[in-house]
Amino acid sequence: DWSRVWHYPAGGRLMSVADDPLYPYRLDALEQTWQVWSQLGGSLSETQWSAASRCPGWDVACLYAHHSQFLLALSAPPPHAPEVSGQPQSAVQVLRAFNAPGGVASTAAPAVADQAAREAAQHKPAELAERFTGLGPVIIRRLRTATPDLVVPWPPVPSGVTLGEGLRIILMEATIHLLDVQRALGQPPALTDTALAHTASLLAEVAQGVELIEAATGRSATSPFPVLR
């Protein structure tokens, strides 16, 4: 069973399903967001696929190639459970560490950009769109049979993350990069309120609380953003 093979012990108490009541709502939002990726990808012209995005060096095809790596990873056979130590990290902990000065978001950026460009060059646009059309529904069905407290690998985090926290990051990535695609195409943002709300909530959690509150209420001219690279 895919959902059980990915489980491995991590010292201490994990969340129970009841502790993460938002999991099914986030999963619904991810399903709907991937459906937009699928439908949009099936309608694009060759010119639109090569439209430059606001991500330096990436066109629309690169954005599809980059985000669809999540679908390829989730559809692959489950990895062997690695040795772990300590509690699984939260989405906020992962994102803060990734985006800290000198963190993975900076050090791995050139490799990530190159991988997306190579992947886009090696596959036809229809193949990139098909990842969302074919793999997306299968992955969503699997995730519905899993529970949020399953601990899954999340390189380079040695203790992994719970599935519920990993889902938060994947939904955020799906939402942000879909906005990148829509802006590149000159289209107005078209996402569900749930996807936008959960993404905004996670970004607000990643920001430092005092700085966010004081900037949001006009009490400080110092912005806590951006919190992601």
Secondary structure, DSSP 8 states (H G I E B T S, - for coil): -HHHHT----SS----GGG-TTHHHHHHHHHHHHHHHHHHHTT--HHHHT-B-SSTT-BHHHHHHHHHHHHHHHHS---------S--B-HHHHHHHHTSTTSHHHHTHHHHHHHHHHHHHHS-HHHHHHIIIIIHHHHHHHHHHS-TT-EEEETTEEEEEEHHHHHHHHHHHHHHHHHHHHHHTT------HHHHHHHHHHHHHHS-HHHHHHHHTTS-S--------
